[in-house]
């Protein structure tokens, strides 16, 4: 009986595929948010060099949050009957949250971070729970529950980024991007027809994200705040680290595109262009992570160089194999990097940051004095 009641929310196969007036109204409201993104991009016109690149990366991350909200709303209205009052309330509530995000977006990385974050989390966490409750006992209710669970995993990251001090937001940007990549994995797998191949791709994609997290926070990523406190010229180190984290965030976003492609077509025809995402994203991550390690300690570990060389050597062969093979090889290489990191640091005390950035200028001033 409960399943029958919940089934009333599902969009029947005979339902018109045309967008309803409410959906069109939501799209109009979403245009406002996209306009604010365009304005933020336009505000970068006077920036140059890394300031321009950094601003672009931050705006891209905000756009990703908006894109997730729009795509999830489109998913809801395509699977549930938009004429039902509860679905209409969900869409209108999403529209209101979207407008809050639009208003706060120009300064969403600064003093308006909290309202932007609160609006985003209300949509990504509360909305699927409302849909799940409306479905009552219907088996389909597990899908929005899974979406809410995936989104909830990123809640501490968003809140820490919004409430924490500015110097912690570099790490928070990485964690948020990583959290969104995991959310993409869950959303794509939830929406795809189940198969053993897609389930395997889902598991490997999650393992890859976990390895990216492990490699990032091993030593250098964990000591970034301490390195800024100890730096001779913390401003210069902070600027360099900001540029590096832009590359790290970009690498995670690129890698998440690879997840989506592989989960959709795990054993499809080989497409060399997909290697840009499946392999190129992790390669960019390793390069940026080596740069971060140098900024913190003045050296680069062999494990990351070994991983980068291995991916370069495997790439030509992977162009002839199914996407699932490519993602599995990437996960294996990252696992090797994480293992080598663990073996090198086994039983060793935590290193003290010794950033070389600004040290030369300080030595010159001391000699002149």
GUPA-49849 format. One record per residue (C-alpha): x, y, z. Coordinates in Angstrom, 1 decimal, padded with zeros to 4 digits, m for minus. Example, Ala and Ser with C-alpha at 12.3 -4.5 7.8 and 13.67 -1.06 7.14 Angstrom:
// residues 2
((012.3; m004.5; 007.8))
((013.7; m001.1; 007.1))
END
This chain:
// residues 369
((000.0; 000.0; 000.0))
((002.8; 002.4; 000.9))
((004.6; 001.6; m002.3))
((001.4; 002.3; m004.2))
((001.1; 005.7; m002.5))
((004.7; 006.6; m003.2))
((004.3; 005.5; m006.8))
((001.9; 008.4; m007.4))
((005.0; 010.7; m007.4))
((006.7; 008.8; m010.2))
((006.4; 010.3; m013.7))
((004.4; 007.7; m015.8))
((005.8; 006.6; m019.2))
((002.8; 008.3; m020.9))
((003.6; 011.7; m019.4))
((004.5; 014.4; m021.8))
((008.3; 015.0; m022.2))
((007.8; 018.7; m022.6))
((008.9; 021.0; m019.8))
((006.2; 022.4; m017.5))
((005.7; 026.1; m016.8))
((007.2; 025.6; m013.4))
((010.3; 024.0; m014.9))
((010.6; 026.9; m017.3))
((010.2; 029.3; m014.4))
((013.0; 027.5; m012.6))
((015.2; 027.8; m015.7))
((014.6; 031.6; m015.8))
((015.6; 031.9; m012.1))
((018.7; 029.8; m012.8))
((019.6; 032.2; m015.6))
((020.1; 034.9; m012.8))
((022.7; 032.7; m011.1))
((024.5; 032.1; m014.4))
((024.5; 035.8; m015.0))
((026.3; 036.3; m011.7))
((028.9; 033.7; m012.7))
((029.4; 035.6; m015.9))
((029.8; 038.8; m013.9))
((032.4; 037.1; m011.7))
((034.3; 036.0; m014.8))
((034.0; 039.5; m016.2))
((035.4; 040.9; m013.0))
((038.7; 039.0; m013.8))
((039.3; 041.2; m016.9))
((041.7; 043.4; m015.0))
((043.7; 040.6; m013.5))
((046.8; 039.2; m015.0))
((049.0; 036.2; m014.5))
((048.3; 033.8; m011.7))
((045.7; 036.2; m010.2))
((043.7; 035.6; m013.3))
((044.2; 031.9; m013.2))
((043.3; 031.7; m009.5))
((040.2; 033.8; m009.9))
((039.1; 031.6; m012.8))
((039.6; 028.4; m010.8))
((037.5; 029.7; m007.9))
((034.7; 030.8; m010.2))
((034.8; 027.4; m011.9))
((034.3; 025.7; m008.5))
((031.3; 027.9; m007.7))
((029.9; 027.2; m011.2))
((030.2; 023.4; m010.5))
((028.1; 023.8; m007.4))
((025.4; 025.6; m009.4))
((025.6; 023.0; m012.2))
((025.1; 020.1; m009.7))
((021.9; 021.8; m008.4))
((020.5; 022.4; m011.9))
((021.3; 018.8; m013.0))
((019.8; 017.3; m009.9))
((016.6; 019.4; m010.4))
((016.4; 018.3; m014.0))
((016.8; 014.7; m012.8))
((014.0; 015.1; m010.2))
((011.5; 016.7; m012.7))
((012.3; 014.0; m015.3))
((011.6; 011.1; m012.9))
((008.8; 012.5; m010.7))
((005.5; 014.1; m011.7))
((006.1; 017.8; m011.7))
((002.3; 018.5; m011.3))
((002.4; 017.0; m007.8))
((002.3; 019.7; m005.0))
((005.3; 018.2; m003.1))
((007.5; 018.2; m006.3))
((006.4; 021.7; m007.1))
((007.3; 022.8; m003.5))
((010.7; 021.1; m004.0))
((011.3; 023.0; m007.2))
((010.2; 026.4; m005.8))
((012.4; 025.8; m002.7))
((015.3; 025.0; m005.0))
((014.6; 028.2; m006.9))
((014.7; 030.3; m003.8))
((018.0; 028.7; m002.7))
((019.4; 029.2; m006.2))
((018.6; 032.9; m006.0))
((020.4; 033.1; m002.6))
((023.4; 031.5; m004.2))
((023.1; 034.0; m007.2))
((023.0; 037.0; m004.9))
((026.0; 035.8; m002.8))
((028.0; 034.3; m005.6))
((030.1; 037.4; m006.4))
((031.7; 037.3; m002.9))
((031.0; 033.6; m002.2))
((034.7; 033.0; m001.6))
((034.9; 035.9; 000.8))
((032.5; 037.4; 003.4))
((029.4; 035.8; 001.8))
((030.7; 032.2; 001.9))
((028.3; 031.1; 004.7))
((024.9; 032.0; 003.1))
((026.1; 030.6; m000.2))
((027.1; 027.4; 001.5))
((023.9; 027.2; 003.6))
((021.8; 027.5; 000.5))
((023.8; 024.9; m001.4))
((023.6; 022.4; 001.4))
((019.9; 022.9; 001.9))
((019.3; 021.8; m001.7))
((021.8; 019.0; m001.8))
((021.0; 017.4; 001.6))
((017.5; 018.4; 002.6))
((015.8; 018.3; m000.8))
((016.4; 014.5; m001.4))
((015.3; 013.7; 002.1))
((012.0; 015.5; 001.4))
((011.5; 013.5; m001.8))
((012.4; 010.3; 000.0))
((009.8; 011.0; 002.7))
((007.2; 011.7; 000.0))
((007.9; 008.4; m001.6))
((007.0; 006.7; 001.7))
((007.6; 002.9; 001.3))
((008.3; 002.9; m002.4))
((011.6; 001.1; m003.3))
((012.6; 004.2; m005.3))
((013.0; 006.1; m002.1))
((016.5; 004.6; m001.7))
((017.8; 006.7; m004.6))
((017.2; 010.1; m003.0))
((018.5; 008.6; 000.3))
((021.8; 007.7; m001.4))
((022.0; 011.2; m002.9))
((021.5; 012.8; 000.5))
((024.1; 010.5; 002.1))
((026.7; 011.4; m000.6))
((026.0; 015.1; m000.2))
((026.1; 014.9; 003.6))
((029.7; 013.6; 003.4))
((030.8; 017.0; 002.0))
((028.9; 019.1; 004.6))
((031.9; 019.4; 007.1))
((034.1; 020.5; 004.2))
((031.8; 023.2; 003.0))
((031.2; 024.5; 006.5))
((034.9; 024.5; 007.3))
((035.6; 026.4; 004.2))
((032.9; 029.0; 004.9))
((033.7; 029.4; 008.6))
((037.4; 028.7; 008.8))
((040.3; 031.2; 008.5))
((041.4; 032.2; 005.0))
((044.6; 030.2; 005.1))
((042.6; 027.0; 005.6))
((040.5; 027.6; 002.5))
((043.2; 026.3; 000.2))
((042.8; 022.8; 001.8))
((039.1; 023.2; 001.9))
((038.9; 024.0; m001.8))
((040.7; 020.7; m002.5))
((038.4; 018.8; m000.1))
((035.3; 020.3; m001.6))
((036.4; 019.5; m005.1))
((037.2; 016.0; m004.0))
((033.8; 015.7; m002.2))
((032.0; 016.9; m005.4))
((033.8; 014.3; m007.4))
((032.6; 011.6; m005.1))
((029.1; 013.1; m005.4))
((029.4; 012.8; m009.1))
((030.3; 009.1; m008.8))
((027.2; 008.5; m006.7))
((024.8; 010.5; m008.9))
((026.0; 008.8; m012.1))
((025.9; 005.3; m010.7))
((022.4; 006.0; m009.2))
((021.0; 007.2; m012.5))
((022.6; 004.5; m014.7))
((021.1; 001.0; m015.3))
((022.7; m001.4; m012.9))
((025.3; m003.8; m014.3))
((028.3; m005.6; m012.9))
((030.6; m003.5; m015.1))
((029.1; m000.2; m013.8))
((029.3; m001.4; m010.2))
((033.0; m002.3; m010.7))
((033.7; 001.1; m012.3))
((031.8; 002.8; m009.4))
((034.1; 001.0; m006.9))
((037.3; 001.8; m008.7))
((036.3; 005.4; m009.1))
((035.7; 005.7; m005.4))
((039.0; 004.0; m004.6))
((040.7; 006.5; m006.9))
((039.2; 009.4; m005.0))
((040.3; 007.9; m001.7))
((043.8; 007.5; m003.0))
((043.9; 011.2; m004.2))
((042.9; 012.2; m000.7))
((045.6; 010.0; 000.8))
((048.4; 011.2; m001.4))
((047.4; 014.9; m001.0))
((047.4; 014.8; 002.8))
((050.6; 012.7; 003.2))
((053.1; 015.0; 005.0))
((053.1; 018.1; 002.8))
((049.3; 018.6; 002.6))
((049.0; 018.0; 006.3))
((051.6; 020.6; 007.2))
((050.6; 023.5; 005.0))
((049.3; 025.7; 007.8))
((052.4; 025.0; 009.9))
((054.6; 025.8; 006.9))
((052.9; 029.2; 006.5))
((053.5; 029.9; 010.2))
((057.2; 029.0; 009.8))
((057.9; 030.6; 006.4))
((060.4; 033.4; 006.1))
((058.0; 035.1; 003.7))
((054.5; 033.7; 004.3))
((052.9; 036.0; 001.8))
((055.0; 034.7; m001.0))
((054.5; 031.0; 000.1))
((050.8; 031.6; 000.4))
((050.6; 033.0; m003.2))
((052.6; 030.1; m004.5))
((050.5; 027.6; m002.7))
((047.3; 029.2; m004.0))
((048.5; 028.7; m007.5))
((049.4; 025.1; m006.8))
((046.0; 024.4; m005.2))
((044.3; 025.8; m008.3))
((046.0; 023.1; m010.3))
((045.1; 020.4; m007.7))
((041.4; 021.4; m007.7))
((041.4; 021.5; m011.5))
((043.0; 018.1; m011.6))
((040.2; 016.6; m009.3))
((037.5; 018.2; m011.4))
((039.0; 016.8; m014.6))
((039.3; 013.4; m013.0))
((035.7; 013.4; m012.0))
((034.7; 013.8; m015.6))
((036.7; 010.7; m016.3))
((034.7; 008.9; m013.6))
((031.4; 009.8; m015.3))
((032.6; 008.6; m018.7))
((033.9; 005.3; m017.3))
((030.8; 004.5; m015.2))
((028.5; 005.2; m018.1))
((030.6; 003.0; m020.5))
((033.0; 000.9; m018.5))
((033.7; m001.6; m021.3))
((032.8; 000.5; m024.4))
((034.9; 001.1; m027.4))
((038.4; 002.6; m026.6))
((038.3; 006.4; m027.1))
((041.8; 008.0; m026.8))
((040.2; 011.4; m026.1))
((038.9; 010.0; m022.8))
((042.4; 009.6; m021.6))
((042.6; 013.3; m021.2))
((040.2; 012.9; m018.3))
((040.9; 009.4; m017.0))
((044.7; 009.6; m017.1))
((045.3; 013.3; m017.7))
((043.6; 014.4; m014.5))
((045.6; 012.2; m012.2))
((048.8; 013.1; m014.0))
((048.1; 016.8; m013.4))
((047.4; 016.0; m009.8))
((050.8; 014.3; m009.3))
((052.6; 017.2; m011.0))
((050.8; 019.8; m008.7))
((051.3; 017.6; m005.7))
((055.1; 017.5; m006.4))
((055.0; 021.3; m006.7))
((053.3; 021.5; m003.3))
((055.9; 019.2; m001.7))
((058.7; 021.4; m003.0))
((057.0; 024.5; m001.6))
((056.7; 022.9; 001.8))
((060.0; 021.0; 002.1))
((062.2; 022.1; m000.8))
((062.3; 018.6; m002.2))
((060.2; 016.1; m004.3))
((059.6; 012.5; m003.3))
((060.5; 009.7; m005.7))
((057.1; 008.1; m005.3))
((055.3; 010.8; m007.2))
((057.9; 010.9; m009.9))
((057.6; 007.1; m010.3))
((053.8; 007.4; m010.5))
((054.0; 010.2; m013.1))
((056.4; 008.2; m015.3))
((054.3; 005.1; m014.9))
((051.2; 006.9; m016.2))
((053.1; 008.4; m019.1))
((054.4; 004.9; m020.1))
((051.0; 003.3; m019.8))
((049.1; 005.9; m021.7))
((049.9; 004.7; m025.3))
((048.7; 001.2; m024.5))
((045.6; 002.4; m022.6))
((044.4; 004.1; m025.8))
((043.7; 000.6; m027.2))
((041.9; m000.7; m024.1))
((038.4; m000.2; m022.6))
((037.9; 002.8; m020.3))
((037.6; 000.5; m017.3))
((041.1; m000.8; m017.9))
((042.4; 002.8; m018.0))
((040.8; 003.8; m014.7))
((041.9; 000.5; m013.1))
((045.5; 001.2; m014.1))
((045.3; 004.7; m012.7))
((044.0; 003.4; m009.4))
((046.8; 000.9; m009.3))
((049.5; 003.5; m010.0))
((048.1; 005.8; m007.3))
((048.0; 002.9; m004.9))
((051.7; 002.3; m005.6))
((052.4; 005.9; m004.9))
((050.5; 005.8; m001.6))
((052.3; 002.6; m000.6))
((055.7; 004.0; m001.4))
((054.8; 007.1; 000.7))
((053.8; 004.9; 003.6))
((057.0; 002.8; 003.4))
((059.2; 005.8; 003.3))
((057.6; 007.5; 006.3))
((057.1; 004.3; 008.4))
((058.4; 004.9; 011.9))
((059.8; 008.3; 011.0))
((058.9; 011.5; 012.9))
((056.8; 014.1; 011.2))
((059.1; 016.4; 009.2))
((059.4; 020.1; 010.1))
((058.4; 022.3; 007.1))
((061.4; 024.1; 005.5))
((060.0; 026.1; 002.6))
((062.7; 027.4; 000.2))
((060.4; 030.2; m001.0))
((061.7; 033.5; 000.1))
((064.7; 032.0; 001.8))
((067.1; 033.3; m000.9))
((065.8; 036.9; m000.5))
((066.2; 036.7; 003.3))
((069.8; 035.4; 003.0))
((070.7; 038.3; 000.7))
((069.3; 040.8; 003.2))
((071.2; 039.1; 006.1))
((074.5; 039.3; 004.1))
((073.9; 043.0; 003.3))
((073.2; 043.8; 006.9))
END
